[in-house]
Amino acid sequence: MQSLGKFLERIKNSLDISSLNKEGVQAELRRITQVLVDVKDIDIKKDVLWIKTNPTRMTEIKLNEEKILEAASRVLNQRISKISFK
């Protein structure tokens, strides 16, 4: 029964629009910075992209902030004006 629950959770997550948006942002982050951030560590609230990561990855993201903002805005079809860290 537990495996059925996991299967249904995967289906739910794959159909969730915010999850798809987060995966798109994750892919752009990886393309631009070569940094892999877990989807669960990415949040989008209004026009702010929130990322939970370690200081080393944070520095790499800050160095490429403008490119990431442009790419995230394109992927999400909304203007992202800021990246904040948790």
TORGUKE-412320 format. One record per residue (C-alpha): residue number from 1; residue in three letters; x, y, z. Coordinates in steps of 0.25 Angstrom, whole numbers, plus 5000, padded with zeros to 4 digits. Layout:
+-----+------+------+------+------+
|  nr | rest |    u |    v |    w |
+-----+------+------+------+------+
| NUM |  ALA |    X |    Y |    Z |
...
+-----+------+------+------+------+
This chain:
+-----+------+------+------+------+
|  nr | rest |    u |    v |    w |
+-----+------+------+------+------+
|   1 |  MET | 5000 | 5000 | 5000 |
|   2 |  GLN | 5012 | 5009 | 5003 |
|   3 |  SER | 5017 | 5008 | 4989 |
|   4 |  LEU | 5003 | 5012 | 4983 |
|   5 |  GLY | 5004 | 5024 | 4992 |
|   6 |  LYS | 5018 | 5028 | 4987 |
|   7 |  PHE | 5013 | 5026 | 4972 |
|   8 |  LEU | 5001 | 5035 | 4974 |
|   9 |  GLU | 5010 | 5045 | 4980 |
|  10 |  ARG | 5019 | 5045 | 4968 |
|  11 |  ILE | 5007 | 5047 | 4959 |
|  12 |  LYS | 5001 | 5058 | 4967 |
|  13 |  ASN | 5015 | 5065 | 4967 |
|  14 |  SER | 5016 | 5063 | 4952 |
|  15 |  LEU | 5003 | 5070 | 4950 |
|  16 |  ASP | 5005 | 5081 | 4959 |
|  17 |  ILE | 5008 | 5094 | 4951 |
|  18 |  SER | 5017 | 5100 | 4962 |
|  19 |  SER | 5025 | 5087 | 4962 |
|  20 |  LEU | 5027 | 5089 | 4947 |
|  21 |  ASN | 5031 | 5103 | 4949 |
|  22 |  LYS | 5041 | 5099 | 4959 |
|  23 |  GLU | 5047 | 5089 | 4950 |
|  24 |  GLY | 5049 | 5099 | 4939 |
|  25 |  VAL | 5056 | 5109 | 4949 |
|  26 |  GLN | 5064 | 5097 | 4954 |
|  27 |  ALA | 5069 | 5094 | 4940 |
|  28 |  GLU | 5072 | 5108 | 4937 |
|  29 |  LEU | 5080 | 5109 | 4949 |
|  30 |  ARG | 5088 | 5097 | 4946 |
|  31 |  ARG | 5090 | 5101 | 4931 |
|  32 |  ILE | 5095 | 5115 | 4936 |
|  33 |  THR | 5103 | 5112 | 4948 |
|  34 |  GLN | 5106 | 5097 | 4948 |
|  35 |  VAL | 5099 | 5097 | 4962 |
|  36 |  LEU | 5089 | 5086 | 4965 |
|  37 |  VAL | 5078 | 5091 | 4975 |
|  38 |  ASP | 5067 | 5082 | 4979 |
|  39 |  VAL | 5053 | 5085 | 4974 |
|  40 |  LYS | 5048 | 5085 | 4988 |
|  41 |  ASP | 5058 | 5096 | 4992 |
|  42 |  ILE | 5052 | 5106 | 4981 |
|  43 |  ASP | 5040 | 5115 | 4984 |
|  44 |  ILE | 5034 | 5126 | 4975 |
|  45 |  LYS | 5026 | 5136 | 4983 |
|  46 |  LYS | 5021 | 5148 | 4975 |
|  47 |  ASP | 5033 | 5153 | 4968 |
|  48 |  VAL | 5044 | 5147 | 4977 |
|  49 |  LEU | 5051 | 5134 | 4974 |
|  50 |  TRP | 5055 | 5128 | 4988 |
|  51 |  ILE | 5066 | 5118 | 4988 |
|  52 |  LYS | 5071 | 5109 | 5000 |
|  53 |  THR | 5085 | 5105 | 4998 |
|  54 |  ASN | 5099 | 5105 | 5004 |
|  55 |  PRO | 5108 | 5117 | 5004 |
|  56 |  THR | 5117 | 5112 | 4992 |
|  57 |  ARG | 5105 | 5110 | 4983 |
|  58 |  MET | 5099 | 5123 | 4988 |
|  59 |  THR | 5112 | 5131 | 4983 |
|  60 |  GLU | 5111 | 5124 | 4969 |
|  61 |  ILE | 5097 | 5128 | 4968 |
|  62 |  LYS | 5100 | 5142 | 4972 |
|  63 |  LEU | 5111 | 5143 | 4962 |
|  64 |  ASN | 5101 | 5140 | 4951 |
|  65 |  GLU | 5089 | 5147 | 4957 |
|  66 |  GLU | 5085 | 5155 | 4945 |
|  67 |  LYS | 5085 | 5143 | 4935 |
|  68 |  ILE | 5077 | 5135 | 4945 |
|  69 |  LEU | 5067 | 5146 | 4947 |
|  70 |  GLU | 5065 | 5147 | 4932 |
|  71 |  ALA | 5064 | 5132 | 4930 |
|  72 |  ALA | 5054 | 5130 | 4942 |
|  73 |  SER | 5046 | 5141 | 4936 |
|  74 |  ARG | 5045 | 5134 | 4923 |
|  75 |  VAL | 5042 | 5120 | 4928 |
|  76 |  LEU | 5031 | 5125 | 4938 |
|  77 |  ASN | 5025 | 5135 | 4928 |
|  78 |  GLN | 5026 | 5146 | 4939 |
|  79 |  ARG | 5036 | 5156 | 4943 |
|  80 |  ILE | 5045 | 5151 | 4954 |
|  81 |  SER | 5052 | 5164 | 4960 |
|  82 |  LYS | 5060 | 5158 | 4972 |
|  83 |  ILE | 5067 | 5145 | 4977 |
|  84 |  SER | 5067 | 5143 | 4992 |
|  85 |  PHE | 5073 | 5132 | 5000 |
|  86 |  LYS | 5067 | 5124 | 5012 |
+-----+------+------+------+------+
